Amino acid sequence: MPDILKEKTLIKEMFRDVLLEIIREERIKFYDTIIPTVSDEEMKDIEKRYGSSSKYKKEDFVDMTDWVMNES
């Protein structure tokens, strides 16, 4: 009986891990879908209007990469 319980626990953990991975992948696909892409021409216009991103202070921005990648 203890072996069956161990197997059941292992299967649950594997299933959970697979589901979490699928959710992460789908979240990234969703973000890719809702974040618009820009053409080279549009990017040049943005840089013309607002300048290069290198002129802005790094502390004025929040890097959300970890949040997006690690959100469970």
N, C-alpha and C positions, 0 to 999 in steps of 0.2 A: 504493500500500500504506500509506503513512503516514496518508492520509486515513481509511482504514478503522480504523486503530489509534486515531486521535483520536476518531472516532465511537464506537467501542467504549468508550473511556474515558469519554466524555461520557454515554453511555447507562448505564454502571455507576454513575457519580456521581449521575445523576438517579434511578435506581432506589434507590440507597442513601438519598438524601434523602427520597424518598417513603416508604420503609420506616420510617425514623426518625420521620417525622411521624406515621405510623399508630401506631407503638409509643407515642409520647408521648400521642396521643389516647386510646388504649386504656388506658394507665396511669391517666390522669385519670378515665376512666369507672370503672375498677376501684376507685380511691380513693373515688369518690363512692358506689360500691356498698357498700363495707365500713365507711364511716364512718356511724354511725347518725344519723338526724335526731331532733330533739326537738320536742315540741309546745310551744306557748306556756306551758301549764300546767307541763310538765316544766322548762322554762327558768326559770320563776318559782321553782319548788322548789329548783333548783340554786342560784340566786342567793340564796335565803333561807338555805340551808345553808352556802354557801361565800362569800357576799358577791359584790360586783361584781369583775370582773377588773381594774378600774382600781386596786383597793387592793393588788394584788400588784406586786412589783418586776419590772420588765421583764427584768432580768438573770437572773431565776430561770427564764426560759423560753428555748427555742431556736426561732427562726423557721425552719421547714423549707420555706417556700414555694419558695425557690430550688432546694432539693434536689429537691422533687417536680416542679417545672416543668422543670428542666434535666437531670434524670437521663437518660442515654442508654443 
